Amino acid sequence: MQTEPMKADPILQEIWDIKDRLAAEAGYDVNRFVQQLREWSAKHPHDGPVVRNAEELRQLVAAKERQRAGQPTAAINEEPPKPEQSE
């Protein structure tokens, strides 16, 4: 029984392609790559939250969901309607 070769995940394939392009741009020199990375980072500062692990990501998502939940999409009347009085 022959097995078919596993197809690469398109996202992983894109990451590998980017890695290969960046390595080629740095002439496959790690020191040059790191220098280019530092220069790029200085030109493009990060202004959003920094997530260091899965737990921080869970907390960030939970906080955003709580924030979204605090913004009502429909008005809720706290008091039930009063019955009409007949004359």
mmCIF file as gemmi writes it, N, C-alpha and C atoms, coordinates in Angstrom:
data_model
loop_
_atom_site.group_PDB
_atom_site.id
_atom_site.type_symbol
_atom_site.label_atom_id
_atom_site.label_alt_id
_atom_site.label_comp_id
_atom_site.label_asym_id
_atom_site.label_entity_id
_atom_site.label_seq_id
_atom_site.pdbx_PDB_ins_code
_atom_site.Cartn_x
_atom_site.Cartn_y
_atom_site.Cartn_z
_atom_site.occupancy
_atom_site.B_iso_or_equiv
_atom_site.pdbx_formal_charge
_atom_site.auth_seq_id
_atom_site.auth_asym_id
_atom_site.pdbx_PDB_model_num
ATOM 1 N N . MET Axp A 1 ? 0.839 -1.176 0 1 0 ? 1 A 1
ATOM 2 C CA . MET Axp A 1 ? 0 0 0 1 0 ? 1 A 1
ATOM 3 C C . MET Axp A 1 ? 0.884 1.24 0 1 0 ? 1 A 1
ATOM 4 N N . GLN Axp A 2 ? 0.659 2.11 -0.969 1 0 ? 2 A 1
ATOM 5 C CA . GLN Axp A 2 ? 1.439 3.335 -1.063 1 0 ? 2 A 1
ATOM 6 C C . GLN Axp A 2 ? 0.682 4.469 -0.403 1 0 ? 2 A 1
ATOM 7 N N . THR Axp A 3 ? 1.417 5.259 0.35 1 0 ? 3 A 1
ATOM 8 C CA . THR Axp A 3 ? 0.797 6.428 0.96 1 0 ? 3 A 1
ATOM 9 C C . THR Axp A 3 ? 1.155 7.649 0.139 1 0 ? 3 A 1
ATOM 10 N N . GLU Axp A 4 ? 0.219 8.555 0.055 1 0 ? 4 A 1
ATOM 11 C CA . GLU Axp A 4 ? 0.47 9.781 -0.695 1 0 ? 4 A 1
ATOM 12 C C . GLU Axp A 4 ? 1.273 10.744 0.165 1 0 ? 4 A 1
ATOM 13 N N . PRO Axp A 5 ? 2.131 11.534 -0.464 1 0 ? 5 A 1
ATOM 14 C CA . PRO Axp A 5 ? 2.897 12.507 0.323 1 0 ? 5 A 1
ATOM 15 C C . PRO Axp A 5 ? 1.947 13.505 0.976 1 0 ? 5 A 1
ATOM 16 N N . MET Axp A 6 ? 2.321 13.89 2.171 1 0 ? 6 A 1
ATOM 17 C CA . MET Axp A 6 ? 1.49 14.824 2.913 1 0 ? 6 A 1
ATOM 18 C C . MET Axp A 6 ? 1.581 16.21 2.278 1 0 ? 6 A 1
ATOM 19 N N . LYS Axp A 7 ? 0.428 16.843 2.104 1 0 ? 7 A 1
ATOM 20 C CA . LYS Axp A 7 ? 0.404 18.186 1.545 1 0 ? 7 A 1
ATOM 21 C C . LYS Axp A 7 ? 0.712 19.18 2.657 1 0 ? 7 A 1
ATOM 22 N N . ALA Axp A 8 ? 1.518 20.168 2.311 1 0 ? 8 A 1
ATOM 23 C CA . ALA Axp A 8 ? 1.886 21.185 3.297 1 0 ? 8 A 1
ATOM 24 C C . ALA Axp A 8 ? 0.697 22.097 3.561 1 0 ? 8 A 1
ATOM 25 N N . ASP Axp A 9 ? 0.545 22.475 4.792 1 0 ? 9 A 1
ATOM 26 C CA . ASP Axp A 9 ? -0.474 23.439 5.182 1 0 ? 9 A 1
ATOM 27 C C . ASP Axp A 9 ? -0.131 24.756 4.494 1 0 ? 9 A 1
ATOM 28 N N . PRO Axp A 10 ? -1.107 25.43 3.871 1 0 ? 10 A 1
ATOM 29 C CA . PRO Axp A 10 ? -0.799 26.67 3.146 1 0 ? 10 A 1
ATOM 30 C C . PRO Axp A 10 ? -0.182 27.751 4.039 1 0 ? 10 A 1
ATOM 31 N N . ILE Axp A 11 ? -0.591 27.796 5.293 1 0 ? 11 A 1
ATOM 32 C CA . ILE Axp A 11 ? -0.02 28.809 6.198 1 0 ? 11 A 1
ATOM 33 C C . ILE Axp A 11 ? 1.434 28.477 6.481 1 0 ? 11 A 1
ATOM 34 N N . LEU Axp A 12 ? 1.723 27.199 6.748 1 0 ? 12 A 1
ATOM 35 C CA . LEU Axp A 12 ? 3.115 26.808 6.984 1 0 ? 12 A 1
ATOM 36 C C . LEU Axp A 12 ? 3.959 27.042 5.741 1 0 ? 12 A 1
ATOM 37 N N . GLN Axp A 13 ? 3.399 26.755 4.579 1 0 ? 13 A 1
ATOM 38 C CA . GLN Axp A 13 ? 4.137 26.968 3.337 1 0 ? 13 A 1
ATOM 39 C C . GLN Axp A 13 ? 4.482 28.439 3.17 1 0 ? 13 A 1
ATOM 40 N N . GLU Axp A 14 ? 3.546 29.317 3.5 1 0 ? 14 A 1
ATOM 41 C CA . GLU Axp A 14 ? 3.813 30.753 3.395 1 0 ? 14 A 1
ATOM 42 C C . GLU Axp A 14 ? 4.902 31.178 4.372 1 0 ? 14 A 1
ATOM 43 N N . ILE Axp A 15 ? 4.868 30.647 5.583 1 0 ? 15 A 1
ATOM 44 C CA . ILE Axp A 15 ? 5.909 30.963 6.58 1 0 ? 15 A 1
ATOM 45 C C . ILE Axp A 15 ? 7.271 30.503 6.078 1 0 ? 15 A 1
ATOM 46 N N . TRP Axp A 16 ? 7.337 29.294 5.524 1 0 ? 16 A 1
ATOM 47 C CA . TRP Axp A 16 ? 8.611 28.787 5.002 1 0 ? 16 A 1
ATOM 48 C C . TRP Axp A 16 ? 9.112 29.67 3.856 1 0 ? 16 A 1
ATOM 49 N N . ASP Axp A 17 ? 8.207 30.098 2.983 1 0 ? 17 A 1
ATOM 50 C CA . ASP Axp A 17 ? 8.597 30.96 1.864 1 0 ? 17 A 1
ATOM 51 C C . ASP Axp A 17 ? 9.151 32.291 2.364 1 0 ? 17 A 1
ATOM 52 N N . ILE Axp A 18 ? 8.497 32.864 3.361 1 0 ? 18 A 1
ATOM 53 C CA . ILE Axp A 18 ? 8.966 34.134 3.931 1 0 ? 18 A 1
ATOM 54 C C . ILE Axp A 18 ? 10.326 33.943 4.585 1 0 ? 18 A 1
ATOM 55 N N . LYS Axp A 19 ? 10.476 32.841 5.329 1 0 ? 19 A 1
ATOM 56 C CA . LYS Axp A 19 ? 11.758 32.544 5.981 1 0 ? 19 A 1
ATOM 57 C C . LYS Axp A 19 ? 12.869 32.446 4.931 1 0 ? 19 A 1
ATOM 58 N N . ASP Axp A 20 ? 12.585 31.74 3.843 1 0 ? 20 A 1
ATOM 59 C CA . ASP Axp A 20 ? 13.595 31.582 2.791 1 0 ? 20 A 1
ATOM 60 C C . ASP Axp A 20 ? 13.934 32.926 2.144 1 0 ? 20 A 1
ATOM 61 N N . ARG Axp A 21 ? 12.919 33.773 1.932 1 0 ? 21 A 1
ATOM 62 C CA . ARG Axp A 21 ? 13.158 35.086 1.324 1 0 ? 21 A 1
ATOM 63 C C . ARG Axp A 21 ? 14.001 35.97 2.238 1 0 ? 21 A 1
ATOM 64 N N . LEU Axp A 22 ? 13.657 35.986 3.536 1 0 ? 22 A 1
ATOM 65 C CA . LEU Axp A 22 ? 14.418 36.81 4.485 1 0 ? 22 A 1
ATOM 66 C C . LEU Axp A 22 ? 15.855 36.307 4.618 1 0 ? 22 A 1
ATOM 67 N N . ALA Axp A 23 ? 16.036 34.996 4.618 1 0 ? 23 A 1
ATOM 68 C CA . ALA Axp A 23 ? 17.388 34.439 4.708 1 0 ? 23 A 1
ATOM 69 C C . ALA Axp A 23 ? 18.203 34.836 3.479 1 0 ? 23 A 1
ATOM 70 N N . ALA Axp A 24 ? 17.581 34.769 2.316 1 0 ? 24 A 1
ATOM 71 C CA . ALA Axp A 24 ? 18.288 35.137 1.085 1 0 ? 24 A 1
ATOM 72 C C . ALA Axp A 24 ? 18.657 36.625 1.096 1 0 ? 24 A 1
ATOM 73 N N . GLU Axp A 25 ? 17.727 37.481 1.582 1 0 ? 25 A 1
ATOM 74 C CA . GLU Axp A 25 ? 18.007 38.919 1.648 1 0 ? 25 A 1
ATOM 75 C C . GLU Axp A 25 ? 19.187 39.224 2.564 1 0 ? 25 A 1
ATOM 76 N N . ALA Axp A 26 ? 19.392 38.387 3.573 1 0 ? 26 A 1
ATOM 77 C CA . ALA Axp A 26 ? 20.502 38.591 4.502 1 0 ? 26 A 1
ATOM 78 C C . ALA Axp A 26 ? 21.739 37.818 4.063 1 0 ? 26 A 1
ATOM 79 N N . GLY Axp A 27 ? 21.691 37.249 2.883 1 0 ? 27 A 1
ATOM 80 C CA . GLY Axp A 27 ? 22.84 36.476 2.398 1 0 ? 27 A 1
ATOM 81 C C . GLY Axp A 27 ? 23.109 35.249 3.259 1 0 ? 27 A 1
ATOM 82 N N . TYR Axp A 28 ? 22.058 34.708 3.877 1 0 ? 28 A 1
ATOM 83 C CA . TYR Axp A 28 ? 22.145 33.526 4.757 1 0 ? 28 A 1
ATOM 84 C C . TYR Axp A 28 ? 23.126 33.741 5.91 1 0 ? 28 A 1
ATOM 85 N N . ASP Axp A 29 ? 23.282 35.022 6.315 1 0 ? 29 A 1
ATOM 86 C CA . ASP Axp A 29 ? 24.165 35.404 7.426 1 0 ? 29 A 1
ATOM 87 C C . ASP Axp A 29 ? 23.285 35.782 8.613 1 0 ? 29 A 1
ATOM 88 N N . VAL Axp A 30 ? 23.361 35.018 9.702 1 0 ? 30 A 1
ATOM 89 C CA . VAL Axp A 30 ? 22.513 35.247 10.87 1 0 ? 30 A 1
ATOM 90 C C . VAL Axp A 30 ? 22.741 36.63 11.456 1 0 ? 30 A 1
ATOM 91 N N . ASN Axp A 31 ? 23.988 37.062 11.578 1 0 ? 31 A 1
ATOM 92 C CA . ASN Axp A 31 ? 24.271 38.377 12.145 1 0 ? 31 A 1
ATOM 93 C C . ASN Axp A 31 ? 23.661 39.491 11.298 1 0 ? 31 A 1
ATOM 94 N N . ARG Axp A 32 ? 23.764 39.356 9.995 1 0 ? 32 A 1
ATOM 95 C CA . ARG Axp A 32 ? 23.186 40.356 9.096 1 0 ? 32 A 1
ATOM 96 C C . ARG Axp A 32 ? 21.657 40.334 9.204 1 0 ? 32 A 1
ATOM 97 N N . PHE Axp A 33 ? 21.082 39.14 9.309 1 0 ? 33 A 1
ATOM 98 C CA . PHE Axp A 33 ? 19.632 39.023 9.47 1 0 ? 33 A 1
ATOM 99 C C . PHE Axp A 33 ? 19.166 39.737 10.735 1 0 ? 33 A 1
ATOM 100 N N . VAL Axp A 34 ? 19.861 39.505 11.857 1 0 ? 34 A 1
ATOM 101 C CA . VAL Axp A 34 ? 19.481 40.133 13.123 1 0 ? 34 A 1
ATOM 102 C C . VAL Axp A 34 ? 19.61 41.651 13.015 1 0 ? 34 A 1
ATOM 103 N N . GLN Axp A 35 ? 20.639 42.134 12.369 1 0 ? 35 A 1
ATOM 104 C CA . GLN Axp A 35 ? 20.809 43.578 12.184 1 0 ? 35 A 1
ATOM 105 C C . GLN Axp A 35 ? 19.661 44.152 11.362 1 0 ? 35 A 1
ATOM 106 N N . GLN Axp A 36 ? 19.29 43.472 10.284 1 0 ? 36 A 1
ATOM 107 C CA . GLN Axp A 36 ? 18.161 43.925 9.471 1 0 ? 36 A 1
ATOM 108 C C . GLN Axp A 36 ? 16.862 43.907 10.283 1 0 ? 36 A 1
ATOM 109 N N . LEU Axp A 37 ? 16.686 42.902 11.119 1 0 ? 37 A 1
ATOM 110 C CA . LEU Axp A 37 ? 15.506 42.804 11.966 1 0 ? 37 A 1
ATOM 111 C C . LEU Axp A 37 ? 15.447 43.968 12.952 1 0 ? 37 A 1
ATOM 112 N N . ARG Axp A 38 ? 16.579 44.306 13.553 1 0 ? 38 A 1
ATOM 113 C CA . ARG Axp A 38 ? 16.635 45.437 14.484 1 0 ? 38 A 1
ATOM 114 C C . ARG Axp A 38 ? 16.3 46.75 13.776 1 0 ? 38 A 1
ATOM 115 N N . GLU Axp A 39 ? 16.826 46.932 12.575 1 0 ? 39 A 1
ATOM 116 C CA . GLU Axp A 39 ? 16.545 48.145 11.812 1 0 ? 39 A 1
ATOM 117 C C . GLU Axp A 39 ? 15.064 48.231 11.471 1 0 ? 39 A 1
ATOM 118 N N . TRP Axp A 40 ? 14.479 47.124 11.043 1 0 ? 40 A 1
ATOM 119 C CA . TRP Axp A 40 ? 13.061 47.109 10.71 1 0 ? 40 A 1
ATOM 120 C C . TRP Axp A 40 ? 12.225 47.406 11.956 1 0 ? 40 A 1
ATOM 121 N N . SER Axp A 41 ? 12.592 46.802 13.081 1 0 ? 41 A 1
ATOM 122 C CA . SER Axp A 41 ? 11.844 47.015 14.324 1 0 ? 41 A 1
ATOM 123 C C . SER Axp A 41 ? 11.902 48.466 14.775 1 0 ? 41 A 1
ATOM 124 N N . ALA Axp A 42 ? 13.04 49.123 14.578 1 0 ? 42 A 1
ATOM 125 C CA . ALA Axp A 42 ? 13.166 50.534 14.956 1 0 ? 42 A 1
ATOM 126 C C . ALA Axp A 42 ? 12.273 51.417 14.079 1 0 ? 42 A 1
ATOM 127 N N . LYS Axp A 43 ? 12.112 51.048 12.817 1 0 ? 43 A 1
ATOM 128 C CA . LYS Axp A 43 ? 11.272 51.826 11.9 1 0 ? 43 A 1
ATOM 129 C C . LYS Axp A 43 ? 9.785 51.534 12.092 1 0 ? 43 A 1
ATOM 130 N N . HIS Axp A 44 ? 9.456 50.386 12.667 1 0 ? 44 A 1
ATOM 131 C CA . HIS Axp A 44 ? 8.057 49.961 12.817 1 0 ? 44 A 1
ATOM 132 C C . HIS Axp A 44 ? 7.782 49.574 14.276 1 0 ? 44 A 1
ATOM 133 N N . PRO Axp A 45 ? 7.712 50.58 15.166 1 0 ? 45 A 1
ATOM 134 C CA . PRO Axp A 45 ? 7.49 50.246 16.587 1 0 ? 45 A 1
ATOM 135 C C . PRO Axp A 45 ? 6.12 49.613 16.803 1 0 ? 45 A 1
ATOM 136 N N . HIS Axp A 46 ? 6.061 48.714 17.747 1 0 ? 46 A 1
ATOM 137 C CA . HIS Axp A 46 ? 4.833 48 18.086 1 0 ? 46 A 1
ATOM 138 C C . HIS Axp A 46 ? 4.079 48.798 19.138 1 0 ? 46 A 1
ATOM 139 N N . ASP Axp A 47 ? 2.811 49.121 18.871 1 0 ? 47 A 1
ATOM 140 C CA . ASP Axp A 47 ? 2.058 49.918 19.826 1 0 ? 47 A 1
ATOM 141 C C . ASP Axp A 47 ? 0.887 49.156 20.449 1 0 ? 47 A 1
ATOM 142 N N . GLY Axp A 48 ? 0.754 47.897 20.142 1 0 ? 48 A 1
ATOM 143 C CA . GLY Axp A 48 ? -0.336 47.102 20.696 1 0 ? 48 A 1
ATOM 144 C C . GLY Axp A 48 ? 0.127 46.29 21.884 1 0 ? 48 A 1
ATOM 145 N N . PRO Axp A 49 ? -0.785 45.482 22.431 1 0 ? 49 A 1
ATOM 146 C CA . PRO Axp A 49 ? -0.406 44.654 23.575 1 0 ? 49 A 1
ATOM 147 C C . PRO Axp A 49 ? 0.589 43.567 23.155 1 0 ? 49 A 1
ATOM 148 N N . VAL Axp A 50 ? 1.454 43.212 24.082 1 0 ? 50 A 1
ATOM 149 C CA . VAL Axp A 50 ? 2.425 42.151 23.839 1 0 ? 50 A 1
ATOM 150 C C . VAL Axp A 50 ? 1.926 40.9 24.549 1 0 ? 50 A 1
ATOM 151 N N . VAL Axp A 51 ? 1.798 39.817 23.805 1 0 ? 51 A 1
ATOM 152 C CA . VAL Axp A 51 ? 1.331 38.547 24.355 1 0 ? 51 A 1
ATOM 153 C C . VAL Axp A 51 ? 2.513 37.598 24.38 1 0 ? 51 A 1
ATOM 154 N N . ARG Axp A 52 ? 2.88 37.146 25.577 1 0 ? 52 A 1
ATOM 155 C CA . ARG Axp A 52 ? 4.077 36.309 25.726 1 0 ? 52 A 1
ATOM 156 C C . ARG Axp A 52 ? 3.777 34.814 25.804 1 0 ? 52 A 1
ATOM 157 N N . ASN Axp A 53 ? 2.514 34.464 26.103 1 0 ? 53 A 1
ATOM 158 C CA . ASN Axp A 53 ? 2.183 33.045 26.22 1 0 ? 53 A 1
ATOM 159 C C . ASN Axp A 53 ? 0.681 32.851 26.046 1 0 ? 53 A 1
ATOM 160 N N . ALA Axp A 54 ? 0.257 31.61 26.052 1 0 ? 54 A 1
ATOM 161 C CA . ALA Axp A 54 ? -1.154 31.285 25.815 1 0 ? 54 A 1
ATOM 162 C C . ALA Axp A 54 ? -2.056 31.864 26.9 1 0 ? 54 A 1
ATOM 163 N N . GLU Axp A 55 ? -1.609 31.868 28.137 1 0 ? 55 A 1
ATOM 164 C CA . GLU Axp A 55 ? -2.437 32.394 29.224 1 0 ? 55 A 1
ATOM 165 C C . GLU Axp A 55 ? -2.676 33.894 29.042 1 0 ? 55 A 1
ATOM 166 N N . GLU Axp A 56 ? -1.651 34.642 28.655 1 0 ? 56 A 1
ATOM 167 C CA . GLU Axp A 56 ? -1.838 36.071 28.403 1 0 ? 56 A 1
ATOM 168 C C . GLU Axp A 56 ? -2.794 36.299 27.24 1 0 ? 56 A 1
ATOM 169 N N . LEU Axp A 57 ? -2.733 35.442 26.227 1 0 ? 57 A 1
ATOM 170 C CA . LEU Axp A 57 ? -3.651 35.548 25.104 1 0 ? 57 A 1
ATOM 171 C C . LEU Axp A 57 ? -5.086 35.292 25.561 1 0 ? 57 A 1
ATOM 172 N N . ARG Axp A 58 ? -5.284 34.261 26.396 1 0 ? 58 A 1
ATOM 173 C CA . ARG Axp A 58 ? -6.625 33.978 26.93 1 0 ? 58 A 1
ATOM 174 C C . ARG Axp A 58 ? -7.155 35.179 27.712 1 0 ? 58 A 1
ATOM 175 N N . GLN Axp A 59 ? -6.296 35.781 28.533 1 0 ? 59 A 1
ATOM 176 C CA . GLN Axp A 59 ? -6.707 36.937 29.329 1 0 ? 59 A 1
ATOM 177 C C . GLN Axp A 59 ? -7.068 38.128 28.442 1 0 ? 59 A 1
ATOM 178 N N . LEU Axp A 60 ? -6.292 38.358 27.403 1 0 ? 60 A 1
ATOM 179 C CA . LEU Axp A 60 ? -6.561 39.46 26.485 1 0 ? 60 A 1
ATOM 180 C C . LEU Axp A 60 ? -7.892 39.244 25.771 1 0 ? 60 A 1
ATOM 181 N N . VAL Axp A 61 ? -8.137 38.032 25.293 1 0 ? 61 A 1
ATOM 182 C CA . VAL Axp A 61 ? -9.395 37.724 24.609 1 0 ? 61 A 1
ATOM 183 C C . VAL Axp A 61 ? -10.57 37.875 25.574 1 0 ? 61 A 1
ATOM 184 N N . ALA Axp A 62 ? -10.413 37.367 26.804 1 0 ? 62 A 1
ATOM 185 C CA . ALA Axp A 62 ? -11.489 37.481 27.802 1 0 ? 62 A 1
ATOM 186 C C . ALA Axp A 62 ? -11.791 38.943 28.11 1 0 ? 62 A 1
ATOM 187 N N . ALA Axp A 63 ? -10.768 39.774 28.235 1 0 ? 63 A 1
ATOM 188 C CA . ALA Axp A 63 ? -10.97 41.193 28.515 1 0 ? 63 A 1
ATOM 189 C C . ALA Axp A 63 ? -11.708 41.872 27.363 1 0 ? 63 A 1
ATOM 190 N N . LYS Axp A 64 ? -11.355 41.532 26.13 1 0 ? 64 A 1
ATOM 191 C CA . LYS Axp A 64 ? -12.038 42.115 24.976 1 0 ? 64 A 1
ATOM 192 C C . LYS Axp A 64 ? -13.49 41.658 24.923 1 0 ? 64 A 1
ATOM 193 N N . GLU Axp A 65 ? -13.746 40.388 25.268 1 0 ? 65 A 1
ATOM 194 C CA . GLU Axp A 65 ? -15.124 39.892 25.288 1 0 ? 65 A 1
ATOM 195 C C . GLU Axp A 65 ? -15.935 40.585 26.377 1 0 ? 65 A 1
ATOM 196 N N . ARG Axp A 66 ? -15.322 40.812 27.553 1 0 ? 66 A 1
ATOM 197 C CA . ARG Axp A 66 ? -16.014 41.53 28.616 1 0 ? 66 A 1
ATOM 198 C C . ARG Axp A 66 ? -16.323 42.96 28.182 1 0 ? 66 A 1
ATOM 199 N N . GLN Axp A 67 ? -15.362 43.579 27.503 1 0 ? 67 A 1
ATOM 200 C CA . GLN Axp A 67 ? -15.553 44.947 27.029 1 0 ? 67 A 1
ATOM 201 C C . GLN Axp A 67 ? -16.7 44.984 26.015 1 0 ? 67 A 1
ATOM 202 N N . ARG Axp A 68 ? -16.711 44.017 25.098 1 0 ? 68 A 1
ATOM 203 C CA . ARG Axp A 68 ? -17.77 43.948 24.108 1 0 ? 68 A 1
ATOM 204 C C . ARG Axp A 68 ? -19.122 43.687 24.78 1 0 ? 68 A 1
ATOM 205 N N . ALA Axp A 69 ? -19.121 42.849 25.811 1 0 ? 69 A 1
ATOM 206 C CA . ALA Axp A 69 ? -20.365 42.538 26.518 1 0 ? 69 A 1
ATOM 207 C C . ALA Axp A 69 ? -20.895 43.767 27.241 1 0 ? 69 A 1
ATOM 208 N N . GLY Axp A 70 ? -20.031 44.682 27.624 1 0 ? 70 A 1
ATOM 209 C CA . GLY Axp A 70 ? -20.437 45.896 28.309 1 0 ? 70 A 1
ATOM 210 C C . GLY Axp A 70 ? -21.086 46.911 27.384 1 0 ? 70 A 1
ATOM 211 N N . GLN Axp A 71 ? -21.003 46.684 26.095 1 0 ? 71 A 1
ATOM 212 C CA . GLN Axp A 71 ? -21.605 47.589 25.122 1 0 ? 71 A 1
ATOM 213 C C . GLN Axp A 71 ? -22.901 46.944 24.636 1 0 ? 71 A 1
ATOM 214 N N . PRO Axp A 72 ? -24.048 47.389 25.166 1 0 ? 72 A 1
ATOM 215 C CA . PRO Axp A 72 ? -25.308 46.731 24.819 1 0 ? 72 A 1
ATOM 216 C C . PRO Axp A 72 ? -25.647 46.885 23.343 1 0 ? 72 A 1
ATOM 217 N N . THR Axp A 73 ? -26.201 45.819 22.797 1 0 ? 73 A 1
ATOM 218 C CA . THR Axp A 73 ? -26.65 45.867 21.408 1 0 ? 73 A 1
ATOM 219 C C . THR Axp A 73 ? -28.149 46.141 21.359 1 0 ? 73 A 1
ATOM 220 N N . ALA Axp A 74 ? -28.832 45.965 22.495 1 0 ? 74 A 1
ATOM 221 C CA . ALA Axp A 74 ? -30.26 46.251 22.573 1 0 ? 74 A 1
ATOM 222 C C . ALA Axp A 74 ? -30.55 46.822 23.961 1 0 ? 74 A 1
ATOM 223 N N . ALA Axp A 75 ? -31.504 47.707 24.032 1 0 ? 75 A 1
ATOM 224 C CA . ALA Axp A 75 ? -31.871 48.291 25.316 1 0 ? 75 A 1
ATOM 225 C C . ALA Axp A 75 ? -32.77 47.312 26.065 1 0 ? 75 A 1
ATOM 226 N N . ILE Axp A 76 ? -32.515 47.17 27.344 1 0 ? 76 A 1
ATOM 227 C CA . ILE Axp A 76 ? -33.321 46.287 28.178 1 0 ? 76 A 1
ATOM 228 C C . ILE Axp A 76 ? -34.035 47.151 29.198 1 0 ? 76 A 1
ATOM 229 N N . ASN Axp A 77 ? -35.345 47.002 29.275 1 0 ? 77 A 1
ATOM 230 C CA . ASN Axp A 77 ? -36.134 47.738 30.234 1 0 ? 77 A 1
ATOM 231 C C . ASN Axp A 77 ? -36.099 46.964 31.54 1 0 ? 77 A 1
ATOM 232 N N . GLU Axp A 78 ? -35.613 47.575 32.597 1 0 ? 78 A 1
ATOM 233 C CA . GLU Axp A 78 ? -35.463 46.89 33.876 1 0 ? 78 A 1
ATOM 234 C C . GLU Axp A 78 ? -36.807 46.633 34.559 1 0 ? 78 A 1
ATOM 235 N N . GLU Axp A 79 ? -37.785 47.488 34.298 1 0 ? 79 A 1
ATOM 236 C CA . GLU Axp A 79 ? -39.076 47.333 34.956 1 0 ? 79 A 1
ATOM 237 C C . GLU Axp A 79 ? -40.079 46.725 33.979 1 0 ? 79 A 1
ATOM 238 N N . PRO Axp A 80 ? -40.88 45.783 34.463 1 0 ? 80 A 1
ATOM 239 C CA . PRO Axp A 80 ? -41.896 45.207 33.572 1 0 ? 80 A 1
ATOM 240 C C . PRO Axp A 80 ? -42.972 46.253 33.28 1 0 ? 80 A 1
ATOM 241 N N . PRO Axp A 81 ? -43.669 46.109 32.168 1 0 ? 81 A 1
ATOM 242 C CA . PRO Axp A 81 ? -44.718 47.079 31.862 1 0 ? 81 A 1
ATOM 243 C C . PRO Axp A 81 ? -45.826 47.017 32.915 1 0 ? 81 A 1
ATOM 244 N N . LYS Axp A 82 ? -46.387 48.171 33.191 1 0 ? 82 A 1
ATOM 245 C CA . LYS Axp A 82 ? -47.482 48.256 34.178 1 0 ? 82 A 1
ATOM 246 C C . LYS Axp A 82 ? -48.779 47.846 33.496 1 0 ? 82 A 1
ATOM 247 N N . PRO Axp A 83 ? -49.609 47.099 34.208 1 0 ? 83 A 1
ATOM 248 C CA . PRO Axp A 83 ? -50.89 46.692 33.591 1 0 ? 83 A 1
ATOM 249 C C . PRO Axp A 83 ? -51.788 47.913 33.386 1 0 ? 83 A 1
ATOM 250 N N . GLU Axp A 84 ? -52.541 47.879 32.319 1 0 ? 84 A 1
ATOM 251 C CA . GLU Axp A 84 ? -53.456 48.975 32.026 1 0 ? 84 A 1
ATOM 252 C C . GLU Axp A 84 ? -54.629 48.912 32.982 1 0 ? 84 A 1
ATOM 253 N N . GLN Axp A 85 ? -55.054 50.033 33.477 1 0 ? 85 A 1
ATOM 254 C CA . GLN Axp A 85 ? -56.2 50.077 34.387 1 0 ? 85 A 1
ATOM 255 C C . GLN Axp A 85 ? -57.469 50.302 33.567 1 0 ? 85 A 1
ATOM 256 N N . SER Axp A 86 ? -58.466 49.525 33.85 1 0 ? 86 A 1
ATOM 257 C CA . SER Axp A 86 ? -59.729 49.696 33.154 1 0 ? 86 A 1
ATOM 258 C C . SER Axp A 86 ? -60.638 50.61 33.945 1 0 ? 86 A 1
ATOM 259 N N . GLU Axp A 87 ? -61.388 51.415 33.261 1 0 ? 87 A 1
ATOM 260 C CA . GLU Axp A 87 ? -62.277 52.36 33.949 1 0 ? 87 A 1
ATOM 261 C C . GLU Axp A 87 ? -63.667 51.873 34.027 1 0 ? 87 A 1
